[in-house]
Amino acid sequence: MIEVPRCRSFLWKLPIVFCLLFSGMALGAVPAITKIRISDSPDAIRFVFDVTAPVKSRHISYHPGSDSLTLDIKGIVLATELPKPAIKNTLVKNYTSQVPSENNLSLTFELAHATTPKLFALDPSGSYGHRLVLDLKKNVPANIVSPPASKAAMPNDISDMDDDFPIIQSQINLPPPGKVKLKPQLVSSKRPSTGRPLMIVIDPGHGGHDPGAIGIAGHREKVVVLQIGKILRDMFNKEKGYTAKLTRDRDVYIPLRERLAIARRNKADFFVSIHADAYKNPQAKGASVFALSERGATSEMARWMAQKENESELLDGVYASNDKVLRSVLLDLSQTYAISTSLDVGKNILGRLGDMTYLHSFRVEQAAFVVLKSPDIPSLLVETGFISNPIQEEQLMNEAYQTKIARAIFNGVKDYFAKHPREAR
């Protein structure tokens, strides 16, 4: 006797349920922008529009030299607020939205500088759905070297590696920690009188809107690695025969390939990117060192060979040849040298790290990290420890421990160049 009224009380609501259901389907037929994410650097800014379905019609209206740019998207609704660009951004002052007609959207961007716009769509990947991406890059005068313009100039989403990262190769077996004792030959690293000091470019990973890994206590990788990077920079700048620069000296995100461009503009003799690892198991611990993999080198060679205008950036233009075979051979030799040097320096750094902390990997690993892909600059990525490990998180936030990490990297680099003195680039 109780069930029948319940059933009847539900039946009269069915028309409302069906009405809501079909109206929801009708609304869902129009794609919607559910979120807008902004990432920027000193010379570029990216807008990522998260959309519920592919955008079929979009158009950019922009004339070089104009102080505004308009993005028109047809068949879409704006279902989120417009986040403001960061104050540090120097390209876009502001942007506003208008709805010229139903299910159409117009976004107007106020520009502080002339720009090169690029608009493209991304299919769902991982935890991300459909995305529409607008890249705006500040136009740079022709007499100023700028990084290559390519689809990888800014990451599709925050990442420190290319899609080919899963291929990891191992090199250089080392004994367990405690047995790693380096006794480098004491050779003077004084630079020849005709050469400049060795330039070391230090890259603190992540930054800005990208915090990197976050520890159990809430400490962020981007903060730890910047602190270590500054200590390491000061060590090199106090050492005769060396000078050092940071890719970032504050909490700002820099696109991955822009980090490489910074190293090239500063004529880096060596590049080291500093990170702090994380893993789902809080017991994981230890430092590790990465050099570029063969697969990463192969993909980068293809990139540079396909973009001949970029070759003039390599070693002051020695690759600017019309002979494709010659360019390929020279580029291959340069990459081989860079990777070989990286592995040797990495071995020295691992030895030094093994004297003061636990090593997660007892060999120099190789992977296709974007920041390791300069064809002619020896480069390493150093994971200073696992910030996801509560004990190491506390250590990594300790200034004395940070100094020990920096000292290990510093001595590892010096060990190599003391034994292999050469003219700077």
C-alpha positions in Angstrom: 0.0 0.0 0.0 3.0 2.2 0.5 4.6 1.5 -2.9 1.7 2.5 -5.2 1.5 6.2 -4.1 5.3 6.4 -4.5 5.0 5.1 -8.1 2.2 7.5 -8.9 4.0 10.4 -7.4 7.0 9.7 -9.6 5.0 9.1 -12.8 3.5 12.7 -12.9 7.1 14.0 -12.9 8.2 12.1 -16.0 7.2 14.8 -18.5 9.4 17.3 -16.6 12.3 14.9 -16.5 12.1 14.3 -20.2 11.8 18.0 -20.9 14.9 18.7 -18.9 16.7 15.9 -20.5 16.0 16.9 -24.1 16.6 20.6 -23.3 20.0 19.6 -21.9 20.8 17.7 -25.0 19.8 20.7 -27.1 22.1 23.0 -25.1 24.9 20.4 -25.3 24.8 20.6 -29.1 26.5 24.0 -29.0 30.2 23.8 -28.0 31.0 25.8 -24.9 34.3 27.3 -23.6 34.4 25.9 -20.0 37.8 27.3 -19.0 40.5 29.6 -20.2 44.1 29.0 -19.2 46.9 31.5 -19.7 50.7 30.9 -19.8 53.2 33.6 -20.7 56.8 34.4 -21.0 58.6 37.8 -21.6 58.0 37.6 -25.3 55.0 35.3 -25.8 51.6 34.5 -24.3 49.4 31.4 -24.8 45.6 31.2 -24.3 44.2 27.7 -24.0 40.4 27.5 -24.4 39.0 24.2 -23.0 35.9 23.4 -25.1 33.2 20.8 -24.8 33.4 19.8 -28.5 35.6 20.7 -31.6 35.3 24.2 -32.8 34.4 24.2 -36.5 34.8 27.9 -37.4 37.3 30.4 -36.1 39.1 33.4 -37.6 41.8 35.9 -36.6 41.6 39.5 -37.7 44.9 41.3 -37.3 47.0 43.7 -39.3 50.7 44.0 -38.5 51.3 47.2 -36.6 47.8 47.3 -35.3 47.2 47.7 -31.5 44.5 45.1 -31.4 43.7 41.6 -32.6 40.3 39.9 -32.8 39.4 36.2 -32.6 36.0 35.3 -33.9 34.5 31.9 -33.1 31.3 30.8 -34.5 28.9 28.2 -33.0 30.1 28.5 -29.4 29.1 29.9 -26.1 31.3 31.3 -23.3 30.6 29.4 -20.1 33.4 30.9 -17.9 34.8 34.2 -16.9 37.8 35.8 -18.7 40.9 35.5 -16.6 43.2 38.5 -16.8 46.7 38.2 -18.2 49.4 38.5 -15.5 50.9 41.9 -14.7 54.3 40.6 -15.8 53.0 40.0 -19.3 54.3 42.7 -21.7 52.4 41.7 -24.9 48.7 41.7 -24.1 47.3 44.6 -22.1 43.8 43.2 -21.8 41.1 41.4 -23.7 37.4 41.6 -23.8 34.5 39.5 -25.1 31.4 40.3 -27.2 28.5 38.3 -28.5 27.7 39.7 -31.9 24.9 37.2 -32.5 23.6 34.1 -30.8 26.2 31.3 -30.3 28.9 33.5 -31.7 31.8 34.9 -29.7 34.3 37.7 -30.5 37.4 38.2 -28.3 39.4 41.5 -28.8 43.0 41.6 -27.5 44.7 44.9 -26.7 48.3 44.7 -27.8 51.3 46.5 -26.4 53.6 45.2 -29.3 53.3 43.9 -32.8 52.7 40.1 -32.7 52.8 37.0 -34.8 49.5 35.1 -34.0 49.0 31.3 -34.3 45.7 29.6 -33.8 45.2 25.8 -33.8 43.1 23.1 -32.2 44.2 20.1 -30.0 42.4 16.8 -29.8 41.7 15.2 -26.4 44.8 13.9 -24.7 45.2 12.5 -21.2 43.2 14.5 -18.7 42.5 17.2 -21.3 39.6 17.4 -23.6 39.2 19.4 -26.8 41.2 22.7 -26.8 41.6 25.7 -29.0 45.0 27.4 -28.6 46.0 31.0 -29.4 49.7 31.7 -29.4 50.8 35.4 -29.6 54.5 36.0 -30.0 56.2 39.4 -29.8 57.8 40.4 -33.1 61.5 40.8 -32.7 63.7 43.0 -34.9 65.6 41.1 -37.5 69.0 42.0 -36.0 68.0 40.2 -32.7 68.4 36.4 -32.6 65.0 34.8 -31.6 64.2 31.2 -30.9 62.9 29.0 -33.8 59.2 29.4 -34.5 57.6 26.0 -34.4 54.6 24.2 -32.9 56.8 23.2 -30.0 57.9 26.7 -29.1 55.3 26.6 -26.3 54.0 23.4 -24.7 50.6 22.1 -25.6 50.1 21.7 -21.9 52.6 21.9 -19.0 55.2 19.2 -19.6 58.9 18.9 -19.4 59.3 16.3 -22.2 58.4 15.5 -25.7 55.9 12.7 -26.6 58.8 10.4 -27.3 59.9 10.4 -23.6 58.9 6.8 -22.7 62.1 5.6 -24.5 64.7 5.7 -21.8 68.2 4.3 -22.3 70.8 3.7 -19.7 74.5 4.6 -19.9 77.5 4.5 -17.7 77.3 2.0 -14.8 78.3 3.4 -11.4 78.9 1.7 -8.1 76.4 2.1 -5.3 76.5 5.3 -3.1 79.2 5.3 -0.5 81.6 3.6 -2.9 81.6 6.5 -5.4 84.9 8.3 -4.7 86.1 10.7 -7.4 89.7 11.9 -7.2 89.8 14.4 -10.1 93.2 15.3 -11.5 94.1 18.8 -10.3 94.5 20.5 -13.6 94.1 24.3 -13.8 90.9 25.4 -15.3 92.2 28.9 -16.0 90.9 30.1 -19.3 93.3 31.1 -22.1 94.0 34.8 -22.2 92.3 35.1 -25.6 89.1 33.3 -24.5 86.1 34.4 -22.5 85.1 32.6 -19.3 83.1 29.4 -19.7 79.4 30.2 -19.8 77.2 27.9 -17.7 73.4 28.4 -18.1 71.3 27.1 -15.2 67.7 26.3 -15.7 65.4 26.1 -12.6 62.5 24.0 -13.9 58.8 25.0 -13.9 57.8 28.4 -12.5 54.9 30.7 -12.6 51.6 28.9 -13.1 53.4 25.6 -13.3 54.5 24.6 -9.7 56.0 21.3 -10.7 55.9 18.5 -8.1 54.3 19.3 -4.8 55.4 17.6 -1.5 53.2 16.3 1.2 53.9 19.4 3.3 53.0 21.6 0.4 56.4 22.7 -0.7 56.7 23.3 -4.5 59.3 22.1 -6.8 59.5 25.5 -8.6 60.6 27.2 -5.4 63.2 24.6 -4.4 64.9 24.5 -7.8 65.1 28.2 -8.1 66.8 28.5 -4.7 69.3 25.8 -5.7 69.8 27.5 -9.1 70.6 30.8 -7.5 73.2 29.2 -5.1 74.8 27.4 -8.1 74.9 30.5 -10.2 76.7 32.4 -7.4 79.2 29.6 -7.0 80.2 29.8 -10.7 80.3 33.6 -10.8 82.7 33.6 -7.9 85.0 31.0 -9.6 87.7 32.3 -11.9 87.3 31.2 -15.5 83.5 30.8 -15.2 80.4 32.9 -15.5 76.7 31.8 -15.1 73.2 32.9 -15.9 69.8 31.6 -14.9 67.0 31.1 -17.5 64.7 32.5 -14.8 65.6 34.4 -11.6 62.0 34.8 -10.4 58.7 32.9 -10.2 57.8 33.0 -13.9 57.0 30.3 -16.4 59.3 30.1 -19.5 58.4 27.8 -22.4 60.7 24.9 -22.8 62.3 25.9 -26.1 62.7 29.5 -24.9 65.0 28.0 -22.2 67.1 26.5 -25.0 67.1 29.8 -26.9 68.3 31.6 -23.7 71.3 29.2 -23.6 72.1 29.8 -27.2 71.8 33.6 -27.0 74.2 33.5 -24.1 76.6 31.2 -26.0 76.4 28.6 -23.3 79.3 26.1 -23.0 77.1 24.0 -20.7 73.4 23.8 -19.8 72.0 22.2 -16.6 68.3 22.0 -15.8 67.4 21.5 -12.1 64.3 19.6 -11.0 62.9 17.7 -8.0 61.3 14.4 -8.6 57.9 13.0 -7.5 56.4 9.6 -7.3 53.1 8.0 -6.0 55.2 6.0 -3.5 56.3 8.4 -0.8 59.3 6.1 0.0 60.9 6.8 -3.4 64.1 8.8 -2.9 67.4 9.8 -4.3 69.0 12.0 -6.9 69.5 11.2 -10.6 71.0 12.7 -13.8 69.7 12.7 -17.3 71.3 13.3 -20.7 69.6 13.3 -24.1 68.6 10.0 -25.6 69.5 8.8 -29.1 65.8 9.0 -30.1 65.6 12.6 -28.8 68.7 13.5 -30.8 67.3 11.9 -33.9 64.0 13.8 -33.6 65.8 17.1 -33.0 68.1 16.6 -36.0 65.0 16.1 -38.1 63.6 19.4 -36.7 66.7 21.4 -37.5 67.2 19.9 -41.0 63.5 20.7 -41.8 64.0 24.3 -40.7 67.1 25.3 -42.6 66.8 29.0 -41.5 67.6 27.8 -38.0 70.9 26.3 -38.9 72.6 29.7 -38.9 72.2 29.7 -35.1 74.5 26.7 -34.8 78.2 27.5 -34.1 78.0 31.0 -35.7 76.6 29.6 -39.0 79.0 26.9 -39.9 76.1 24.7 -40.8 74.6 27.2 -43.2 75.5 25.1 -46.3 73.5 24.2 -49.4 74.8 20.7 -49.2 72.2 18.8 -47.3 74.4 15.8 -46.7 77.2 18.0 -45.4 74.8 19.7 -43.0 73.5 16.4 -41.8 77.0 15.1 -41.1 78.1 18.2 -39.3 74.9 18.3 -37.2 75.3 14.7 -36.3 79.0 15.2 -35.3 77.9 18.2 -33.1 75.1 16.2 -31.4 77.5 13.3 -30.8 80.0 15.5 -29.2 77.3 17.3 -27.1 75.8 14.0 -25.8 79.3 12.4 -25.1 80.3 15.5 -23.1 77.0 15.5 -21.3 77.5 11.8 -20.3 81.0 12.5 -19.0 79.9 15.5 -17.0 76.9 13.6 -15.7 79.1 10.8 -14.4 81.2 13.4 -12.5 78.0 15.0 -11.0 76.6 11.7 -10.0 79.9 10.9 -8.2 79.7 14.1 -6.3 76.0 13.7 -5.5 76.8 10.1 -4.3 79.2 11.5 -1.7 76.5 13.5 0.0 73.1 11.9 -0.7 71.4 8.8 -1.8 71.3 8.1 -5.6 68.0 7.0 -7.1 69.8 5.8 -10.2 73.5 4.8 -10.2 74.0 5.6 -13.9 73.4 8.6 -16.2 70.0 8.0 -17.7 69.0 9.2 -21.1 65.6 10.5 -22.2 64.1 12.9 -24.7 63.5 15.9 -22.4 63.0 19.0 -24.5 65.4 21.1 -22.4 68.3 18.7 -23.4 67.8 19.1 -27.1 70.3 21.8 -28.0 72.3 20.1 -30.8 75.6 21.8 -30.0 75.4 22.5 -26.3 76.2 19.8 -23.7 73.2 19.6 -21.5 72.0 17.7 -18.4 68.8 17.5 -16.3 69.5 16.9 -12.6 66.7 15.5 -10.4 67.9 16.7 -6.9 65.7 14.3 -5.0 62.1 13.3 -4.4 60.0 16.1 -3.0 57.2 13.6 -2.7 59.3 11.9 0.0 58.6 13.6 3.4 62.2 13.3 4.6 63.7 14.5 1.3 61.1 17.3 1.1 62.3 18.6 4.4 65.9 18.3 3.3 65.3 20.0 0.0 63.9 23.1 1.8 67.0 23.3 4.0 69.5 25.9 2.8 72.5 24.0 3.9 71.3 20.9 2.0 70.5 23.0 -1.1 74.1 24.3 -0.9 75.4 20.8 -0.8 73.4 19.9 -3.9 74.6 23.0 -5.7 78.2 22.3 -4.6 78.0 18.7 -6.0 76.8 20.0 -9.4 79.4 22.8 -9.4 82.3 20.4 -8.6 81.0 17.8 -11.1 81.1 20.4 -13.9 84.5 21.7 -12.8 85.9 18.1 -12.7 85.2 17.8 -16.4 86.4 21.1 -17.6 89.6 20.9 -15.4 90.5 17.7 -17.4 89.2 19.0 -20.7 90.2 22.7 -21.0 89.0 24.2 -24.2 88.1 27.5 -25.8 84.6 28.7 -25.0 82.0 29.0 -27.7 
